[in-house]
Amino acid sequence: MLVQSFGAHGFRPSCAWYLNDDANIAYARKAPDGGRLSQPVLFVNGDFDQICSITGNHQGDPMRAACPDLTIMSLPAGHWLPLERKAELIGAIRSWLQCKKL
Protein backbone atom coordinates (compact mmCIF):
# COMPACT_ATOMS: atom_id res chain seq x y z
CA MET A 1 0.00 0.00 0.00
CA LEU A 2 2.82 2.44 0.84
CA VAL A 3 4.64 1.67 -2.39
CA GLN A 4 1.40 2.15 -4.35
CA SER A 5 0.80 5.50 -2.68
CA PHE A 6 4.31 6.76 -3.47
CA GLY A 7 3.95 5.42 -7.00
CA ALA A 8 0.76 7.41 -7.47
CA HIS A 9 1.67 10.61 -5.61
CA GLY A 10 5.45 10.67 -5.23
CA PHE A 11 7.18 12.20 -2.23
CA ARG A 12 5.67 15.69 -2.60
CA PRO A 13 2.80 15.21 -0.10
CA SER A 14 5.22 13.76 2.46
CA CYS A 15 7.53 16.74 2.04
CA ALA A 16 4.81 19.41 2.05
CA TRP A 17 5.77 20.55 5.56
CA TYR A 18 9.22 21.49 4.34
CA LEU A 19 7.79 23.52 1.47
CA ASN A 20 5.86 25.87 3.77
CA ASP A 21 8.62 27.73 5.62
CA ASP A 22 7.00 31.16 5.29
CA ALA A 23 3.66 29.96 6.70
CA ASN A 24 5.33 27.96 9.46
CA ILE A 25 7.53 30.87 10.53
CA ALA A 26 4.56 33.29 10.53
CA TYR A 27 2.55 30.84 12.64
CA ALA A 28 5.44 30.33 15.08
CA ARG A 29 5.84 34.09 15.57
CA LYS A 30 2.22 34.26 16.81
CA ALA A 31 2.60 31.36 19.24
CA PRO A 32 1.69 32.14 22.84
CA ASP A 33 4.53 32.28 25.37
CA GLY A 34 7.12 32.40 22.61
CA GLY A 35 6.24 28.85 21.54
CA ARG A 36 7.03 27.24 24.90
CA LEU A 37 4.77 24.26 25.63
CA SER A 38 3.69 23.87 29.23
CA GLN A 39 1.93 20.53 28.69
CA PRO A 40 3.86 17.25 28.77
CA VAL A 41 5.55 16.40 25.46
CA LEU A 42 6.77 13.02 24.22
CA PHE A 43 9.43 12.61 21.52
CA VAL A 44 10.14 9.09 20.35
CA ASN A 45 13.57 8.92 18.78
CA GLY A 46 14.54 6.30 16.21
CA ASP A 47 17.95 4.89 17.12
CA PHE A 48 18.88 4.57 13.45
CA ASP A 49 17.20 7.75 12.18
CA GLN A 50 19.71 9.66 10.08
CA ILE A 51 17.27 12.53 9.49
CA CYS A 52 15.83 13.52 12.84
CA SER A 53 17.76 11.95 15.69
CA ILE A 54 18.18 14.05 18.81
CA THR A 55 20.47 11.61 20.58
CA GLY A 56 24.13 12.53 20.83
CA ASN A 57 23.77 15.87 19.01
CA HIS A 58 22.33 19.37 19.42
CA GLN A 59 19.42 18.97 16.99
CA GLY A 60 16.93 18.57 19.85
CA ASP A 61 18.17 21.55 21.87
CA PRO A 62 15.41 23.94 20.67
CA MET A 63 12.79 21.33 21.58
CA ARG A 64 14.36 20.79 24.99
CA ALA A 65 14.34 24.56 25.57
CA ALA A 66 10.70 24.94 24.47
CA CYS A 67 9.34 21.91 26.34
CA PRO A 68 10.15 21.95 30.06
CA ASP A 69 8.21 18.68 30.58
CA LEU A 70 9.83 16.73 27.72
CA THR A 71 10.19 12.95 27.76
CA ILE A 72 12.46 11.32 25.19
CA MET A 73 12.15 7.63 24.40
CA SER A 74 14.06 5.65 21.80
CA LEU A 75 13.15 2.66 19.67
CA PRO A 76 15.41 0.55 17.44
CA ALA A 77 14.11 1.97 14.17
CA GLY A 78 14.80 4.54 11.50
CA HIS A 79 12.84 7.66 10.53
CA TRP A 80 9.38 6.14 10.04
CA LEU A 81 8.61 4.72 13.47
CA PRO A 82 4.89 4.10 12.84
CA LEU A 83 5.76 1.89 9.88
CA GLU A 84 8.88 0.24 11.25
CA ARG A 85 7.85 -0.37 14.88
CA LYS A 86 4.09 0.21 15.03
CA ALA A 87 3.33 -2.00 18.06
CA GLU A 88 6.35 -0.79 20.00
CA LEU A 89 5.53 2.85 19.27
CA ILE A 90 1.94 2.40 20.43
CA GLY A 91 3.25 0.71 23.57
CA ALA A 92 5.67 3.56 24.25
CA ILE A 93 2.92 6.17 23.83
CA ARG A 94 0.53 4.22 26.06
CA SER A 95 3.19 3.78 28.73
CA TRP A 96 4.02 7.49 28.67
CA LEU A 97 0.34 8.48 28.85
CA GLN A 98 -0.23 6.18 31.82
CA CYS A 99 2.88 7.53 33.57
CA LYS A 100 1.72 11.11 32.99
CA LYS A 101 -1.88 10.15 33.86
CA LEU A 102 -3.16 11.89 30.73
PyMOL commands that set and color helices and strands:
alter all, ss='L'
color gray80, all
select helices_A, chain A and resi 2-9+16-19+21-29+32-35+61-66+81-84+86-100
alter helices_A, ss='H'
color red, helices_A
select strands_A, chain A and resi 41-46+70-75
alter strands_A, ss='S'
color yellow, strands_A
deselect
rebuild
show_as cartoon
